[in-house]
Amino acid sequence: MNKRSTYYLVSGLSKVDGWLNPTTAHIMTTLADQQTLDGIAGDLAEIGVHYGKSFIAFANSVAPGERIFAIDVFEDQHKNVDQSGSGSRQIFLDNMNIYAPGTPLEVVQESSLDLPAIGWPRQHADSIRFFSIDGSHTREATLNDLRIAEQTTKAGAIVVVDDILSSQWQGVISGVFDYLSSGGKLVPFAVIPNKMLLAKDRRFKSKWTEFIRARYGRLISKRDVKFLDEAIDVVEDDAALMKELEVSDRAASSKRERAMAARVWRERVTYTAISLFVAWHTLAMVVAPAPSTSDLIKGLRIVLDPYLHFFKLDNQWNFFAPDVGEEGRDPFGVILRYVIKDDAGTLHRFDPDAGLNWFRPSSIWFHDWYRALLENPDDFGEEFAALFCREHAELHPVTITLFAAEQKDYGPLDRLRGKQPLDPEFVKVATVRSFECPP
């Protein structure tokens, strides 16, 4: 049984006005759910919904793509020929919103006696899998409703007739006798507290009889009781059935509460961990470029240095506002420059460091490569020279010369005058080594 149906039977059934035995509600819900499990798809319907007490019992069994029809005269009581129940459309809708919200509901505010005239049975022929009849209890209305159910239900469908053995509404059993005696195709297979269950055809009568015996065997007082030309089982009321459902629901609720509590704690732990990480990372980013002139900074660096070195975050302030730097500063202050001489003797200057995007981590890797080249030209020079020559193959390079460029003083006023940090007047250049470009 699905969770919403269980919640309604345990917590809502007694709060909705109407007449429905709890055992019967349990059986109706279970049958509607079982149809879905067995792959029987189709719409659901009830004639005579009143305030929705029995309707909601199977409304939560609607599967995706299915609809459920509520047929009742509601406030049009002049159409209620036997005064068998005075329903309220608004109260019904309110109850649906509480216990079956979001259900694809279609309300048909008509007397079932008028449905054939408006073509409703023809429009929904062979489309309904679960049909509850609980409207007018006259002989004529019951016969009419059974014929509508026969026309609109599909293979595997179940039809439920209310007040089948009621001493106050003998029109119901009279209508059922008339229907079965006149060759009706719906086949009764069980009587449950205050209702009769019918299958669409004899093949499915066997299926649903076996299901009732397997699921509710202890509630069956008699099997294969003669009812006209059919054999039916008699299912009795059992208060223990709902108590078992309540126990199961409490266990499920407790499990849901534990799962919810665990999720809340996971969210709290995750939030705390992320907050601590952000605080740690922020502290590391602040300490990394700070000069080690105070005992506090020195103490913090002892703790933070492994993290800073592992993620290459141990940068000076020129990481955040990069320039070429001055002598004596971090190695970031010296950059690579190379000049290619083409086959016509023309010189082409390139500053690969200047093209790095310092907002991308890869800029650090490239700068480290260039720095390694400047520090160890004999070890890496030929490989890098060949790489740069291939990169500028369109120039037909003949030789390439590597230089180490170091910035002189460059300030805001120079920027305002339109000068650039790598202009010759701001850079001291030292030759590193020259290489022949591969042919």
Secondary structure as GFF3:
##gff-version 3
##sequence-region A 1 439
A	DSSP	alpha_helix	3	7	.	.	.	ID=ss1
A	DSSP	pi_helix	8	12	.	.	.	ID=ss2
A	DSSP	three_ten_helix	13	15	.	.	.	ID=ss3
A	DSSP	alpha_helix	22	37	.	.	.	ID=ss4
A	DSSP	beta_strand	43	47	.	.	.	ID=ss5
A	DSSP	alpha_helix	53	59	.	.	.	ID=ss6
A	DSSP	beta_strand	68	71	.	.	.	ID=ss7
A	DSSP	three_ten_helix	77	79	.	.	.	ID=ss8
A	DSSP	alpha_helix	89	99	.	.	.	ID=ss9
A	DSSP	beta_strand	105	108	.	.	.	ID=ss10
A	DSSP	three_ten_helix	112	114	.	.	.	ID=ss11
A	DSSP	alpha_helix	115	118	.	.	.	ID=ss12
A	DSSP	alpha_helix	120	123	.	.	.	ID=ss13
A	DSSP	beta_strand	128	133	.	.	.	ID=ss14
A	DSSP	alpha_helix	139	152	.	.	.	ID=ss15
A	DSSP	beta_strand	153	162	.	.	.	ID=ss16
A	DSSP	alpha_helix	170	181	.	.	.	ID=ss17
A	DSSP	beta_strand	187	192	.	.	.	ID=ss18
A	DSSP	beta_strand	195	199	.	.	.	ID=ss19
A	DSSP	alpha_helix	202	215	.	.	.	ID=ss20
A	DSSP	three_ten_helix	217	219	.	.	.	ID=ss21
A	DSSP	beta_strand	220	227	.	.	.	ID=ss22
A	DSSP	beta_strand	230	235	.	.	.	ID=ss23
A	DSSP	alpha_helix	239	287	.	.	.	ID=ss24
A	DSSP	alpha_helix	295	310	.	.	.	ID=ss25
A	DSSP	three_ten_helix	317	319	.	.	.	ID=ss26
A	DSSP	three_ten_helix	331	333	.	.	.	ID=ss27
A	DSSP	beta_strand	334	342	.	.	.	ID=ss28
A	DSSP	beta_strand	347	350	.	.	.	ID=ss29
A	DSSP	three_ten_helix	352	355	.	.	.	ID=ss30
A	DSSP	alpha_helix	362	375	.	.	.	ID=ss31
A	DSSP	alpha_helix	377	391	.	.	.	ID=ss32
A	DSSP	three_ten_helix	393	395	.	.	.	ID=ss33
A	DSSP	beta_strand	397	407	.	.	.	ID=ss34
A	DSSP	alpha_helix	412	416	.	.	.	ID=ss35
A	DSSP	three_ten_helix	424	426	.	.	.	ID=ss36
A	DSSP	beta_strand	427	436	.	.	.	ID=ss37
###
